[in-house]
Amino acid sequence: MVPLTVAADQIASSSLTGASVVSVCALLFTVASFWWLNARQGRLQAWEPHSFAAIVHGSTARLRLPLVLHNTGPKPIVVQDLILTFPDEPASHLPLLWVSSPSRLQPGPDEETKLPAGFVVPGREAQQLFLEFEAPFSGFLPEARDYKAQIQVRVGHRKGWRPLLTFSLRAANIIDPDRYTVYDNAPVELTKEDQRRADAALLELLEEHGDSSPSSGGRQGDPPNDEGDADTSR
């Protein structure tokens, strides 16, 4: 009888241990599911714009971009500030600061504009925005070529500037730098006439302002020195 009692106790203990493991796994799954669905910090996503508006007049460079920002997580993300930089260009090219949030891409006298202000991207949602960047004495005098441009962002739950989007700005499409208008940013070939006009206009701009561009200097809003990735979740 004793061996039978010991065997029964062992079976009962084994069953209890198995039930405990199942209970613990179920609890962990519930907690992990709740965190993933409700408490996980996501990151901001953005995509290369298909068009842009630009003017390079006198000593001022201004660019307007249409962007879509997507929050991948359930928690809202607070966007505090944005800047536009050119990582591969000389240090004299100061960043273009976020100066307004217009209501459309095409500049015009009857448009509605708003001064820069922090905004929220709700969890698992996307927002379309028009962002205008400008820098007086930026040192940016576009040539008829592609530029590597990068938008950097400051978010509420992290410190410092973080890369948000790196894309090609096709400045060769800017055929009239003195007029604030919209250009295509798609990788398409210009006609010979458009290429000739772009080259002539940008060459004239470089000749007029080549001697007056600052060679160095810094100011508030200079590109950050710290390296960061596009993940704003940590």
Beta strands, then each sheet from edge to edge (+ up, - down):
strand 1: 44-45
strand 2: 51-57
strand 3: 60-71
strand 4: 77-85
strand 5: 96-100
strand 6: 119-121
strand 7: 126-136
strand 8: 146-155
strand 9: 162-170
strand 10: 181-184
sheet 1: 1+ 3- 2+ 10-
sheet 2: 1+ 3- 7+ 5- 4+ 6-
sheet 3: 1+ 3- 7+ 5- 4+ 8- 9+
end
